[in-house]
Amino acid sequence: MQPQQYQMGGYDRAITMFSPDGRLYQVEYAREAVKRGTTAVGIKCKTGVVLLVDKRVSSRLLEPSSIEKIFMIDEHIGVASSGLVGDARALVDRARIEAQINRVSYGEPIDVETLAKKLCDHMQTYTLFGGARPYGTALLIAGVDSEGGETRYRLFETDPSGTLLEYTATGIGIGRPAVMKLFESEYVENMTAEEAIDLGLKALHTATEGKFDVNTVEIGIAGSYSAKKRTSKKVEAPVGSETAVLPFRKLNAEEVKTAVMKFSKAHAEDKKTDA
């Protein structure tokens, strides 16, 4: 009997060819590239959506600041990536163009869901035609929609097939199983941004088996990091009215250090208590 890899009959040689059991092997291989990527998590909270990424610094000679896994798309949208970084940058560039086209055409920020669907439509086309391969990356898209005085926080997850799902908390990358297990048991609605970041750091700590520090963690937030320091920017709508947009930003080195040190201290105290 032939080994499994020789029974595919060449169905993995072209993206346009289904196997007899209805599978697209090239898409599955792209998903495997995502599963081998670094862990990224997204969590909705009371004042926004937080994104956290393990940057996986593999050598002490590497400058941690040169590794970028969280990107700003527009003033109110950011993404975290896992998988092939080059593919992620290409999608980020496309997302930024789509956001600017919307501003020029309609005079207002693009909706988070609209941008997510446009990106997934683009990713899905690379599963239909030969001569190209699927994107080997997945994105967590976090943003703030403001309409009619109502603010909505959105968190979407994409995958190489173009599938789009919305979550309250999720993870991608090699640590996804451990992260989702933790979120299923410990996530609660309406937590503060600080609590969401603590939970995200706990998820990264679990996924990496404790192998992370200040230099390997990247954090971003769409919305407000603190309810006491809630800031928004007014933009002109097509009819001349003003719409408040909460910004996306990456936490600076000092803020990340404070959050990681706070988590590490609490984790050390919990270990002492358990002992």
Sequence and secondary structure as in RCSB ss.txt:
>XXXX:A:sequence
MQPQQYQMGGYDRAITMFSPDGRLYQVEYAREAVKRGTTAVGIKCKTGVVLLVDKRVSSRLLEPSSIEKIFMIDE
HIGVASSGLVGDARALVDRARIEAQINRVSYGEPIDVETLAKKLCDHMQTYTLFGGARPYGTALLIAGVDSEGGE
TRYRLFETDPSGTLLEYTATGIGIGRPAVMKLFESEYVENMTAEEAIDLGLKALHTATEGKFDVNTVEIGIAGSY
SAKKRTSKKVEAPVGSETAVLPFRKLNAEEVKTAVMKFSKAHAEDKKTDA
>XXXX:A:secstr
   GGGSSTTTTS TT   TTS  HHHHHHHHHHHTS  EEEEEETTEEEEEEE     TTS GGG   EEEEET
TEEEEEEE HHHHHHHHHHHHHHHHHHHHHHSS   HHHHHHHHHHHHHHTTTSTTS    EEEEEEEEEEETTE
EEEEEEEE TT  EEE SEEEESTTHHHHHHHHHHH  TT  HHHHHHHHHHHHHHHTTT   GGGEEEEEEE S
 GGG   EEEE TTS EEEE  EEE  HHHHHHHHHHHHHHHHHHHHHH 
